[in-house]
Amino acid sequence: MLTGIQNTGNTSMLERGQHFYILRRLMLILLLLPLLLNEIRYGLIENKWDKLANMSKRKESVENI
């Protein structure tokens, strides 16, 4: 009857720490995944780069004048 309880104590602290680390990693990935998918879906990253490129072009044209 007590064998089940005794067997649970066999996992070392290192193994428990690794499981905790893996769980934290998965939680972080699951939290950030929707944000990343939205960035890809709506092309927000490309839009930001386009805006930066346009701003630099405007600065160059102002300097040329």
C-alpha positions in Angstrom: 0.0 0.0 0.0 2.9 2.4 0.8 4.9 1.4 -2.2 3.3 4.1 -4.4 4.1 6.8 -1.9 7.7 5.6 -1.6 8.2 5.5 -5.4 7.2 9.1 -5.8 10.2 10.1 -3.5 12.7 8.5 -5.9 12.8 11.5 -8.3 15.8 13.7 -7.5 15.6 17.4 -7.1 17.5 17.8 -10.4 14.7 16.0 -12.3 12.0 18.0 -10.5 13.9 21.2 -11.5 14.1 20.1 -15.1 10.4 19.4 -15.2 9.7 22.8 -13.7 12.1 24.4 -16.2 10.4 22.6 -19.2 6.9 23.6 -17.9 8.0 27.3 -17.6 9.4 27.2 -21.1 6.2 25.7 -22.5 4.1 28.3 -20.7 6.2 31.1 -22.1 6.0 29.7 -25.7 2.2 29.3 -25.3 1.9 32.9 -24.1 4.0 34.3 -26.9 2.7 32.2 -29.7 -0.5 34.2 -30.4 1.5 37.5 -30.5 3.9 36.0 -33.0 1.1 34.6 -35.1 -0.6 38.0 -35.2 2.7 39.6 -36.3 3.1 37.1 -39.1 -0.6 37.2 -40.1 -0.9 41.0 -40.3 2.6 41.7 -41.5 3.2 44.2 -38.7 6.9 43.6 -38.7 7.2 44.4 -42.4 5.0 47.5 -42.0 7.3 48.8 -39.2 10.4 48.2 -41.4 8.7 50.0 -44.4 7.8 53.0 -42.1 11.5 53.2 -41.0 12.7 53.0 -44.6 10.3 55.7 -45.6 11.4 57.9 -42.8 15.1 57.5 -43.7 14.2 58.3 -47.4 12.4 61.5 -46.3 15.4 62.5 -44.2 17.7 62.0 -47.3 15.4 64.1 -49.5 15.3 66.9 -46.9 19.1 66.9 -46.7 19.4 67.0 -50.5 17.2 70.1 -50.6 
